[in-house]
Amino acid sequence: MKVLQQKAKAPYLSPRTMTLLNELGIECQHILKLLAQLEMTGLSRAQVEDVLGQLSAAVLHLHEHTRDLDAIIDEDLGEARSGPLK
C-alpha cells in the first residue's frame, strides 16, 4: 500500500475520518483509471481480463474500506454538534 500524503486538514473532521476519506478518494481515482482503460479501443482479450480483474479487486477493496464509514461520519457529525473537534 502506498504511503499517503496528508492533504490540508478540515478542522471539523477527525484525523481518523480525514485519513479514511483520503484513502477513499485514492481508491476512487484508481477505479476511475481502470474504467477509462476499459473504454480504450483495440484492447486484447488478455488486457480486458487484466483490467476487469483489477477492477473487481478494487471494488472489493472499496466495499471493505467503506464498511462502517457512515457510522464514523455520524460520529464526527455528533461531535461537531456538541462542540469543536480536537
N, C-alpha and C positions, 0 to 999 in steps of 0.2 A: 504494500500500500504506500502511496506517495505521502511525503511529509506535506502537510497543509500549511499554506501561508495564511496567517490571520489577516482578515480584512478589518476595516475600521469597525470598532465595537459600537453596537447600538446600546445606549445606556438603559433602555427599557427591556432588554432581553438578558437572560443569564448567560454567562460564558458557556455553559453546557449547551443551551439552546443554540447559541451562535455557532458553536462547533458543529452541532448536528445539521443545522441549516446550511452551513458552508459545505459540508460533505455531501449533503443532498444536492446542492447546486452543481458540484463537480460531477456527481453521478448522472445527473440530468443532462449535463453537457456531453458526457460520454455517450449516452443513449442517443442524443440528437446527432452526433457524429456518425454513429452506426446507422441510423435511419437515412442519413444523407448518402452514405455509401451504398445503401440498397437502391437508391434512385439512379445510380450511375448506370450507363448503358455499357454493354459489352462484358459484363462480369461472367467469369466461368462458373460452372456449377459448384466447383470446389470453393471459389471465393464467396459465393452466395451462402453456401453451407457454413463457412467460417464466420461470416458476419452474423448469420442467424444464430449460431452457437454463442457468439459473444453477446448478442442482444438478449438471448434467453438468460444467460448468466447475469447480465447487468440488470435485467428486470427482476430476477430473483433477489439480487443484492439490494435493489431499490425497495422491494417489498419488505425484506428483513430490516433494512435501515429505517423504514418509516413505521415499524411496529411501535405502537405506543407514543408516537410523535405527537398525536393530538392531545394526549394526556400531559405531556411535557409542556406543550404550548399553553394548555389550560392552566397549568401551574404558574407559568410566567404571567398569564393574564390575571390570575388571582393575586399574585404578589404585587403586580402593578396597581391593582385596585386598592390594596391595603397600604401602599406606600412605595417609596423608591426602592429599586433593586440594588443589591450590593454589588 
